[in-house]
């Protein structure tokens, strides 16, 4: 959240810095082009004053108004406040427009004398007012000592081009520049909303990804917890059977079990273990299971002795091997278990076993449903699991990608 907010503030800082620097660059280019002789700081400060108004409104919107819509989702309150802000800004624009210079007139001294004006005036004709009407409102002038005509005392001179004013303040109405400024303000608010909504969306996605990751880790831990008790129960049953048949072999089996327990304790909680260690673990487990059965059970194992330097999730294949021994071995009829692993760019695991009429009913197995859940969590759709449950043969083929050794 803090990182996302920091990135958002950096974007705003860069944008406003560019906006305030642009008038300086524009004035510098004008000087280089010869349009200006020097920096006119008065004009620059005038532009910056306008920018400061927009900056103040932007800060109000960013920290006070936008969170009402983005975080609290109060649409009515947000748009009501925005309407008030935009209306106040439009009123401010109308009432604070700078005074513009009024029409400039010629000085009285430079005006043409009435005699010359009458000489240059076109003669009367159709469409022209009669001479008496033209001279009705004219003030008679008499020449002074210098020979320049002047009006009698108390007479009011009528300017040639209307009243003379130095400056004229326009009426309080909405002009073109006011409309443009208001539209720019609305677009600025929209840009601010877009950036904040995008930033919040990224932050929500990041939180969701973290929650999903934690959920996956918890589910994997739960599935591993299910695997370990099941494995230990089967192995202890094997040792219990060997104690009466071959005590010496039972002691050797206990040593093998200790190695396997060490693997589970120190490697089972990792995300990946070396592929060679996983193959060794499966080979040891199958050797222990062989001790329980007679020659009526044909067990063939084809595991690679040399494997690439890749990793595999721990205890990923053992559940299928356990399932084969649990449901594929019959003490009354000949049965078989065939296990094979091929390794290239991917790992291909195949397991076939006969189906016993009365399979072993040992409790504590995790089931293939949980195996699929674990595969889905680890590989999503990047794996293939085909199970063929025929009347007499049960077949499993699993293809999973291999990761580089970490």
Secondary structure, DSSP 8 states (H G I E B T S, - for coil): -HHHHHHHHHHHHHHHHHHHHHHHHHHHHHHHTTS-SS--HHHHHHHHHHHHHHHHHHHHIIIIIHHHHHTS--HHHHHHHHHHHHHHHHHHHHHT---EE------GGGS--HHHHHHHS----TTS--HHHHTSS---EEE-TTS-EEE-TT-----TTS---SEE---S---HHHHHHHHHHHHHHHHHHHHHHHHHHHHHHHHHHHHHHHHHHHHHHHHHHHHHHHHHHHHHHHHHHHHHH-HHHHHHHHHHHHHHHHHHHHHTTSS-EEHHHHHHHHHHHHHHHHTT--TTEEEEEE--SS--SEEE-TTSSHHHHHHHHHHS--SSS-EEEEEEEEESSEEEEEEEEE--TT----S---HHHHHHHHHHHHHTTSEEEEEEE-SSEEEEEEEEE-EE--
